[in-house]
Amino acid sequence: MQADLAGARYPLFEVLNMAKAVTIKVKLVSTADTGFYYVAKKNSRTMTDKLVKKKYDPVARKHVEFKESKIK
């Protein structure tokens, strides 16, 4: 078994104990139904509710609310 892990950069116990990422990517979709969206990062532990931001929609050419949806 030692011969199999000889080329490994990290010991096996350190790789198994790595933490999960706290930030996730979310898609902010325009409420003007233009199909335009932004991609933003969100801390999933501190911000448990859906993200809503008012940003510029270049298709509608005005500021509208963008609501969070999943990235597929």
N, C-alpha and C positions, 0 to 999 in steps of 0.2 A: 504494500500500500504506500510506503514511503516513496517508492520509485515513481508512482503515478503523480504525486504532489510535488515532486522535486522542482518542476518548472513553474509552479504557482508563485505569483507575486505576493499574496497575502496568506497568512495562516488560515486554515479552514474555519476556525471558531470566530474570527473577526468578520469574515464575509457573511456568516449566518446571522450575526447580531446587528446588522446595519439597520438604521432607522428608516421609516417610510418618509417620503416627502410630505411636508405640511401644505405647500402651495399646490393648487391644481389650476389648470387652464379651463376657462369657461368662455362660451360664445355669447356675446351681447348682440341680440337681434333687434332691429329697429321695429318700433311699434307702428310706424307709418306704412308697414307692409310693402316695402320696396325691395326686400331681400338683402339689403346691405347689413353687414355685421362687423363687429370688432371682436378681437380676441384679447382677453384680459386674464391676469393671474389673481387668484383669490386664496386667502388663508382659510382653509376649510374648518379649522378648529375654532377660530375666533368669530368668523362670519358664517353662521349656520343658516341664515335666511338668504333668499334669492337676491342677487345683486341687481340694482336698478340705477342707471346713470343717465343723465341728460347730456347727450353728445350731438355732434353735427352729422347729419345724414346728407352726403353729397348728391344722392339721387333725388331726394325731396327738396334739397337746397335750403334746409332750415334745421334748427336744433329740435330734436325729439327725444323721447325717453327710449332707452335701450334696456331690454330685460334679459336676464340670464337664461340660457338654455344649454343643453349638453352638447359637447363636441362629438360628432359621430365619426 
